Amino acid sequence: MGIPEVLADRAGECGLRPIIMLLGALSDFDVESKIYSYEGPFGVGYLVAGFQLKGRKAGSATQATARAPQKGE
């Protein structure tokens, strides 16, 4: 992701690895994201966000074998 390991360690990076996993899982999709809130009242950041899958990206390696969930599924 281009974040130096020293910087991630100093930042406390407790959420970095789960976010990297999420980005990998969503990498074949067109995604709309929305940040509902972010606050850091005690030096620790708290993020609440949502992701809406809009479909597979054109040319996705898995495009032929899977599809994005449809509304209501």
PDB file as gemmi writes it, atoms N, CA and C in Angstrom:
CRYST1    1.000    1.000    1.000  90.00  90.00  90.00 P 1                      
ATOM      1  N   MET A   1       0.812  -1.199   0.000  1.00  0.00           N  
ATOM      2  CA  MET A   1       0.000   0.000   0.000  1.00  0.00           C  
ATOM      3  C   MET A   1       0.848   1.253   0.000  1.00  0.00           C  
ATOM      4  N   GLY A   2       2.106   1.120   0.183  1.00  0.00           N  
ATOM      5  CA  GLY A   2       2.970   2.286   0.141  1.00  0.00           C  
ATOM      6  C   GLY A   2       3.096   3.020   1.458  1.00  0.00           C  
ATOM      7  N   ILE A   3       2.711   2.387   2.572  1.00  0.00           N  
ATOM      8  CA  ILE A   3       2.874   3.003   3.889  1.00  0.00           C  
ATOM      9  C   ILE A   3       4.120   2.408   4.514  1.00  0.00           C  
ATOM     10  N   PRO A   4       5.122   3.234   4.794  1.00  0.00           N  
ATOM     11  CA  PRO A   4       6.344   2.703   5.400  1.00  0.00           C  
ATOM     12  C   PRO A   4       6.039   1.965   6.705  1.00  0.00           C  
ATOM     13  N   GLU A   5       6.679   0.807   6.906  1.00  0.00           N  
ATOM     14  CA  GLU A   5       6.416  -0.009   8.088  1.00  0.00           C  
ATOM     15  C   GLU A   5       6.681   0.748   9.377  1.00  0.00           C  
ATOM     16  N   VAL A   6       7.719   1.576   9.399  1.00  0.00           N  
ATOM     17  CA  VAL A   6       8.043   2.352  10.602  1.00  0.00           C  
ATOM     18  C   VAL A   6       6.900   3.304  10.935  1.00  0.00           C  
ATOM     19  N   LEU A   7       6.332   3.963   9.920  1.00  0.00           N  
ATOM     20  CA  LEU A   7       5.225   4.884  10.142  1.00  0.00           C  
ATOM     21  C   LEU A   7       3.997   4.131  10.649  1.00  0.00           C  
ATOM     22  N   ALA A   8       3.700   2.981  10.048  1.00  0.00           N  
ATOM     23  CA  ALA A   8       2.550   2.191  10.490  1.00  0.00           C  
ATOM     24  C   ALA A   8       2.728   1.735  11.936  1.00  0.00           C  
ATOM     25  N   ASP A   9       3.925   1.305  12.297  1.00  0.00           N  
ATOM     26  CA  ASP A   9       4.192   0.886  13.684  1.00  0.00           C  
ATOM     27  C   ASP A   9       4.007   2.044  14.653  1.00  0.00           C  
ATOM     28  N   ARG A  10       4.527   3.199  14.300  1.00  0.00           N  
ATOM     29  CA  ARG A  10       4.430   4.369  15.185  1.00  0.00           C  
ATOM     30  C   ARG A  10       2.992   4.858  15.298  1.00  0.00           C  
ATOM     31  N   ALA A  11       2.201   4.648  14.265  1.00  0.00           N  
ATOM     32  CA  ALA A  11       0.816   5.111  14.280  1.00  0.00           C  
ATOM     33  C   ALA A  11      -0.093   4.170  15.058  1.00  0.00           C  
ATOM     34  N   GLY A  12       0.412   3.041  15.446  1.00  0.00           N  
ATOM     35  CA  GLY A  12      -0.397   2.087  16.191  1.00  0.00           C  
ATOM     36  C   GLY A  12      -1.132   1.106  15.300  1.00  0.00           C  
ATOM     37  N   GLU A  13      -1.263   1.359  14.061  1.00  0.00           N  
ATOM     38  CA  GLU A  13      -1.815   0.575  12.964  1.00  0.00           C  
ATOM     39  C   GLU A  13      -2.676  -0.637  13.314  1.00  0.00           C  
ATOM     40  N   CYS A  14      -3.453  -0.565  14.361  1.00  0.00           N  
ATOM     41  CA  CYS A  14      -4.284  -1.723  14.719  1.00  0.00           C  
ATOM     42  C   CYS A  14      -5.318  -2.041  13.647  1.00  0.00           C  
ATOM     43  N   GLY A  15      -5.735  -1.083  12.845  1.00  0.00           N  
ATOM     44  CA  GLY A  15      -6.725  -1.346  11.803  1.00  0.00           C  
ATOM     45  C   GLY A  15      -6.139  -1.504  10.417  1.00  0.00           C  
ATOM     46  N   LEU A  16      -4.829  -1.325  10.278  1.00  0.00           N  
ATOM     47  CA  LEU A  16      -4.223  -1.331   8.943  1.00  0.00           C  
ATOM     48  C   LEU A  16      -4.368  -2.674   8.243  1.00  0.00           C  
ATOM     49  N   ARG A  17      -4.015  -3.749   8.895  1.00  0.00           N  
ATOM     50  CA  ARG A  17      -4.071  -5.060   8.240  1.00  0.00           C  
ATOM     51  C   ARG A  17      -5.505  -5.465   7.873  1.00  0.00           C  
ATOM     52  N   PRO A  18      -6.501  -5.260   8.733  1.00  0.00           N  
ATOM     53  CA  PRO A  18      -7.875  -5.561   8.297  1.00  0.00           C  
ATOM     54  C   PRO A  18      -8.320  -4.706   7.107  1.00  0.00           C  
ATOM     55  N   ILE A  19      -7.890  -3.462   7.062  1.00  0.00           N  
ATOM     56  CA  ILE A  19      -8.259  -2.602   5.931  1.00  0.00           C  
ATOM     57  C   ILE A  19      -7.585  -3.095   4.656  1.00  0.00           C  
ATOM     58  N   ILE A  20      -6.343  -3.550   4.744  1.00  0.00           N  
ATOM     59  CA  ILE A  20      -5.655  -4.108   3.579  1.00  0.00           C  
ATOM     60  C   ILE A  20      -6.403  -5.341   3.077  1.00  0.00           C  
ATOM     61  N   MET A  21      -6.863  -6.193   3.987  1.00  0.00           N  
ATOM     62  CA  MET A  21      -7.636  -7.376   3.598  1.00  0.00           C  
ATOM     63  C   MET A  21      -8.945  -6.966   2.915  1.00  0.00           C  
ATOM     64  N   LEU A  22      -9.620  -5.961   3.473  1.00  0.00           N  
ATOM     65  CA  LEU A  22     -10.866  -5.477   2.881  1.00  0.00           C  
ATOM     66  C   LEU A  22     -10.624  -4.953   1.469  1.00  0.00           C  
ATOM     67  N   LEU A  23      -9.583  -4.160   1.288  1.00  0.00           N  
ATOM     68  CA  LEU A  23      -9.289  -3.607  -0.032  1.00  0.00           C  
ATOM     69  C   LEU A  23      -8.972  -4.707  -1.037  1.00  0.00           C  
ATOM     70  N   GLY A  24      -8.283  -5.754  -0.578  1.00  0.00           N  
ATOM     71  CA  GLY A  24      -8.007  -6.884  -1.453  1.00  0.00           C  
ATOM     72  C   GLY A  24      -9.285  -7.602  -1.852  1.00  0.00           C  
ATOM     73  N   ALA A  25     -10.183  -7.802  -0.888  1.00  0.00           N  
ATOM     74  CA  ALA A  25     -11.451  -8.482  -1.164  1.00  0.00           C  
ATOM     75  C   ALA A  25     -12.323  -7.683  -2.132  1.00  0.00           C  
ATOM     76  N   LEU A  26     -12.207  -6.372  -2.102  1.00  0.00           N  
ATOM     77  CA  LEU A  26     -13.029  -5.509  -2.953  1.00  0.00           C  
ATOM     78  C   LEU A  26     -12.338  -5.105  -4.256  1.00  0.00           C  
ATOM     79  N   SER A  27     -11.103  -5.561  -4.473  1.00  0.00           N  
ATOM     80  CA  SER A  27     -10.307  -5.070  -5.597  1.00  0.00           C  
ATOM     81  C   SER A  27     -10.895  -5.379  -6.970  1.00  0.00           C  
ATOM     82  N   ASP A  28     -11.718  -6.420  -7.106  1.00  0.00           N  
ATOM     83  CA  ASP A  28     -12.323  -6.746  -8.396  1.00  0.00           C  
ATOM     84  C   ASP A  28     -13.681  -6.080  -8.610  1.00  0.00           C  
ATOM     85  N   PHE A  29     -14.099  -5.265  -7.663  1.00  0.00           N  
ATOM     86  CA  PHE A  29     -15.417  -4.648  -7.732  1.00  0.00           C  
ATOM     87  C   PHE A  29     -15.337  -3.134  -7.929  1.00  0.00           C  
ATOM     88  N   ASP A  30     -16.346  -2.593  -8.578  1.00  0.00           N  
ATOM     89  CA  ASP A  30     -16.575  -1.152  -8.543  1.00  0.00           C  
ATOM     90  C   ASP A  30     -17.334  -0.919  -7.246  1.00  0.00           C  
ATOM     91  N   VAL A  31     -16.810  -0.047  -6.408  1.00  0.00           N  
ATOM     92  CA  VAL A  31     -17.345   0.134  -5.064  1.00  0.00           C  
ATOM     93  C   VAL A  31     -17.644   1.603  -4.810  1.00  0.00           C  
ATOM     94  N   GLU A  32     -18.780   1.856  -4.199  1.00  0.00           N  
ATOM     95  CA  GLU A  32     -19.102   3.205  -3.720  1.00  0.00           C  
ATOM     96  C   GLU A  32     -18.961   3.170  -2.202  1.00  0.00           C  
ATOM     97  N   SER A  33     -18.165   4.085  -1.678  1.00  0.00           N  
ATOM     98  CA  SER A  33     -17.960   4.101  -0.226  1.00  0.00           C  
ATOM     99  C   SER A  33     -18.554   5.366   0.380  1.00  0.00           C  
ATOM    100  N   LYS A  34     -18.895   5.258   1.639  1.00  0.00           N  
ATOM    101  CA  LYS A  34     -19.430   6.409   2.361  1.00  0.00           C  
ATOM    102  C   LYS A  34     -18.889   6.390   3.783  1.00  0.00           C  
ATOM    103  N   ILE A  35     -18.340   7.500   4.204  1.00  0.00           N  
ATOM    104  CA  ILE A  35     -17.880   7.636   5.589  1.00  0.00           C  
ATOM    105  C   ILE A  35     -19.019   8.250   6.385  1.00  0.00           C  
ATOM    106  N   TYR A  36     -19.469   7.522   7.394  1.00  0.00           N  
ATOM    107  CA  TYR A  36     -20.560   8.000   8.234  1.00  0.00           C  
ATOM    108  C   TYR A  36     -20.038   8.853   9.380  1.00  0.00           C  
ATOM    109  N   SER A  37     -18.903   8.464   9.949  1.00  0.00           N  
ATOM    110  CA  SER A  37     -18.314   9.285  11.005  1.00  0.00           C  
ATOM    111  C   SER A  37     -16.860   8.904  11.210  1.00  0.00           C  
ATOM    112  N   TYR A  38     -16.098   9.849  11.691  1.00  0.00           N  
ATOM    113  CA  TYR A  38     -14.721   9.604  12.101  1.00  0.00           C  
ATOM    114  C   TYR A  38     -14.441  10.545  13.260  1.00  0.00           C  
ATOM    115  N   GLU A  39     -13.893   9.999  14.311  1.00  0.00           N  
ATOM    116  CA  GLU A  39     -13.514  10.830  15.445  1.00  0.00           C  
ATOM    117  C   GLU A  39     -12.304  10.213  16.130  1.00  0.00           C  
ATOM    118  N   GLY A  40     -11.547  11.036  16.785  1.00  0.00           N  
ATOM    119  CA  GLY A  40     -10.374  10.589  17.523  1.00  0.00           C  
ATOM    120  C   GLY A  40     -10.305  11.275  18.867  1.00  0.00           C  
ATOM    121  N   PRO A  41     -11.261  11.010  19.752  1.00  0.00           N  
ATOM    122  CA  PRO A  41     -11.355  11.775  20.986  1.00  0.00           C  
ATOM    123  C   PRO A  41     -10.216  11.543  21.983  1.00  0.00           C  
ATOM    124  N   PHE A  42      -9.576  10.383  21.920  1.00  0.00           N  
ATOM    125  CA  PHE A  42      -8.540  10.078  22.902  1.00  0.00           C  
ATOM    126  C   PHE A  42      -7.233   9.678  22.231  1.00  0.00           C  
ATOM    127  N   GLY A  43      -7.005  10.188  21.032  1.00  0.00           N  
ATOM    128  CA  GLY A  43      -5.786   9.861  20.315  1.00  0.00           C  
ATOM    129  C   GLY A  43      -5.900   8.586  19.493  1.00  0.00           C  
ATOM    130  N   VAL A  44      -7.064   7.961  19.525  1.00  0.00           N  
ATOM    131  CA  VAL A  44      -7.332   6.768  18.731  1.00  0.00           C  
ATOM    132  C   VAL A  44      -8.484   7.106  17.791  1.00  0.00           C  
ATOM    133  N   GLY A  45      -8.317   6.807  16.510  1.00  0.00           N  
ATOM    134  CA  GLY A  45      -9.362   7.124  15.552  1.00  0.00           C  
ATOM    135  C   GLY A  45     -10.418   6.046  15.461  1.00  0.00           C  
ATOM    136  N   TYR A  46     -11.668   6.457  15.348  1.00  0.00           N  
ATOM    137  CA  TYR A  46     -12.799   5.552  15.177  1.00  0.00           C  
ATOM    138  C   TYR A  46     -13.516   5.922  13.893  1.00  0.00           C  
ATOM    139  N   LEU A  47     -13.571   4.973  12.967  1.00  0.00           N  
ATOM    140  CA  LEU A  47     -14.176   5.201  11.662  1.00  0.00           C  
ATOM    141  C   LEU A  47     -15.390   4.291  11.506  1.00  0.00           C  
ATOM    142  N   VAL A  48     -16.484   4.864  11.015  1.00  0.00           N  
ATOM    143  CA  VAL A  48     -17.653   4.082  10.638  1.00  0.00           C  
ATOM    144  C   VAL A  48     -17.904   4.386   9.160  1.00  0.00           C  
ATOM    145  N   ALA A  49     -17.848   3.338   8.333  1.00  0.00           N  
ATOM    146  CA  ALA A  49     -17.994   3.519   6.890  1.00  0.00           C  
ATOM    147  C   ALA A  49     -18.797   2.365   6.313  1.00  0.00           C  
ATOM    148  N   GLY A  50     -19.312   2.572   5.118  1.00  0.00           N  
ATOM    149  CA  GLY A  50     -20.045   1.533   4.412  1.00  0.00           C  
ATOM    150  C   GLY A  50     -19.558   1.423   2.989  1.00  0.00           C  
ATOM    151  N   PHE A  51     -19.739   0.239   2.413  1.00  0.00           N  
ATOM    152  CA  PHE A  51     -19.325  -0.015   1.038  1.00  0.00           C  
ATOM    153  C   PHE A  51     -20.476  -0.649   0.283  1.00  0.00           C  
ATOM    154  N   GLN A  52     -20.803  -0.108  -0.884  1.00  0.00           N  
ATOM    155  CA  GLN A  52     -21.855  -0.644  -1.745  1.00  0.00           C  
ATOM    156  C   GLN A  52     -21.190  -1.180  -3.006  1.00  0.00           C  
ATOM    157  N   LEU A  53     -21.356  -2.483  -3.266  1.00  0.00           N  
ATOM    158  CA  LEU A  53     -20.802  -3.078  -4.480  1.00  0.00           C  
ATOM    159  C   LEU A  53     -21.675  -2.690  -5.661  1.00  0.00           C  
ATOM    160  N   LYS A  54     -21.046  -2.166  -6.703  1.00  0.00           N  
ATOM    161  CA  LYS A  54     -21.776  -1.730  -7.895  1.00  0.00           C  
ATOM    162  C   LYS A  54     -21.648  -2.715  -9.045  1.00  0.00           C  
ATOM    163  N   GLY A  55     -20.858  -3.740  -8.885  1.00  0.00           N  
ATOM    164  CA  GLY A  55     -20.636  -4.733  -9.937  1.00  0.00           C  
ATOM    165  C   GLY A  55     -19.156  -5.027 -10.068  1.00  0.00           C  
ATOM    166  N   ARG A  56     -18.845  -6.004 -10.884  1.00  0.00           N  
ATOM    167  CA  ARG A  56     -17.439  -6.366 -11.115  1.00  0.00           C  
ATOM    168  C   ARG A  56     -16.799  -5.367 -12.065  1.00  0.00           C  
ATOM    169  N   LYS A  57     -15.514  -5.140 -11.853  1.00  0.00           N  
ATOM    170  CA  LYS A  57     -14.764  -4.288 -12.773  1.00  0.00           C  
ATOM    171  C   LYS A  57     -14.603  -5.014 -14.099  1.00  0.00           C  
ATOM    172  N   ALA A  58     -14.625  -4.257 -15.176  1.00  0.00           N  
ATOM    173  CA  ALA A  58     -14.406  -4.831 -16.498  1.00  0.00           C  
ATOM    174  C   ALA A  58     -13.027  -5.473 -16.536  1.00  0.00           C  
ATOM    175  N   GLY A  59     -12.957  -6.672 -17.089  1.00  0.00           N  
ATOM    176  CA  GLY A  59     -11.684  -7.359 -17.201  1.00  0.00           C  
ATOM    177  C   GLY A  59     -11.247  -8.054 -15.927  1.00  0.00           C  
ATOM    178  N   SER A  60     -12.113  -8.105 -14.935  1.00  0.00           N  
ATOM    179  CA  SER A  60     -11.793  -8.769 -13.672  1.00  0.00           C  
ATOM    180  C   SER A  60     -11.514 -10.241 -13.925  1.00  0.00           C  
ATOM    181  N   ALA A  61     -10.515 -10.783 -13.250  1.00  0.00           N  
ATOM    182  CA  ALA A  61     -10.138 -12.192 -13.417  1.00  0.00           C  
ATOM    183  C   ALA A  61     -11.276 -13.121 -13.029  1.00  0.00           C  
ATOM    184  N   THR A  62     -12.111 -12.701 -12.106  1.00  0.00           N  
ATOM    185  CA  THR A  62     -13.199 -13.557 -11.643  1.00  0.00           C  
ATOM    186  C   THR A  62     -14.545 -13.149 -12.229  1.00  0.00           C  
ATOM    187  N   GLN A  63     -14.545 -12.252 -13.177  1.00  0.00           N  
ATOM    188  CA  GLN A  63     -15.788 -11.726 -13.725  1.00  0.00           C  
ATOM    189  C   GLN A  63     -16.659 -12.822 -14.346  1.00  0.00           C  
ATOM    190  N   ALA A  64     -16.062 -13.799 -14.976  1.00  0.00           N  
ATOM    191  CA  ALA A  64     -16.845 -14.831 -15.661  1.00  0.00           C  
ATOM    192  C   ALA A  64     -17.453 -15.843 -14.693  1.00  0.00           C  
ATOM    193  N   THR A  65     -16.896 -15.962 -13.489  1.00  0.00           N  
ATOM    194  CA  THR A  65     -17.356 -17.016 -12.579  1.00  0.00           C  
ATOM    195  C   THR A  65     -18.182 -16.511 -11.412  1.00  0.00           C  
ATOM    196  N   ALA A  66     -18.239 -15.213 -11.202  1.00  0.00           N  
ATOM    197  CA  ALA A  66     -18.976 -14.689 -10.055  1.00  0.00           C  
ATOM    198  C   ALA A  66     -19.601 -13.349 -10.418  1.00  0.00           C  
ATOM    199  N   ARG A  67     -20.541 -12.928  -9.603  1.00  0.00           N  
ATOM    200  CA  ARG A  67     -21.182 -11.641  -9.834  1.00  0.00           C  
ATOM    201  C   ARG A  67     -21.386 -10.942  -8.500  1.00  0.00           C  
ATOM    202  N   ALA A  68     -21.575  -9.640  -8.552  1.00  0.00           N  
ATOM    203  CA  ALA A  68     -21.836  -8.870  -7.345  1.00  0.00           C  
ATOM    204  C   ALA A  68     -23.239  -9.177  -6.847  1.00  0.00           C  
ATOM    205  N   PRO A  69     -23.439  -9.178  -5.546  1.00  0.00           N  
ATOM    206  CA  PRO A  69     -24.787  -9.397  -5.009  1.00  0.00           C  
ATOM    207  C   PRO A  69     -25.751  -8.337  -5.535  1.00  0.00           C  
ATOM    208  N   GLN A  70     -26.964  -8.767  -5.855  1.00  0.00           N  
ATOM    209  CA  GLN A  70     -27.981  -7.858  -6.331  1.00  0.00           C  
ATOM    210  C   GLN A  70     -28.782  -7.318  -5.160  1.00  0.00           C  
ATOM    211  N   LYS A  71     -29.371  -6.168  -5.330  1.00  0.00           N  
ATOM    212  CA  LYS A  71     -30.161  -5.544  -4.271  1.00  0.00           C  
ATOM    213  C   LYS A  71     -31.265  -6.506  -3.825  1.00  0.00           C  
ATOM    214  N   GLY A  72     -31.368  -6.699  -2.526  1.00  0.00           N  
ATOM    215  CA  GLY A  72     -32.359  -7.584  -1.981  1.00  0.00           C  
ATOM    216  C   GLY A  72     -31.870  -9.000  -1.719  1.00  0.00           C  
ATOM    217  N   GLU A  73     -30.625  -9.313  -2.127  1.00  0.00           N  
ATOM    218  CA  GLU A  73     -30.079 -10.660  -1.893  1.00  0.00           C  
ATOM    219  C   GLU A  73     -29.383 -10.732  -0.562  1.00  0.00           C  
TER     220      GLU A  73                                                      
END                                                                             
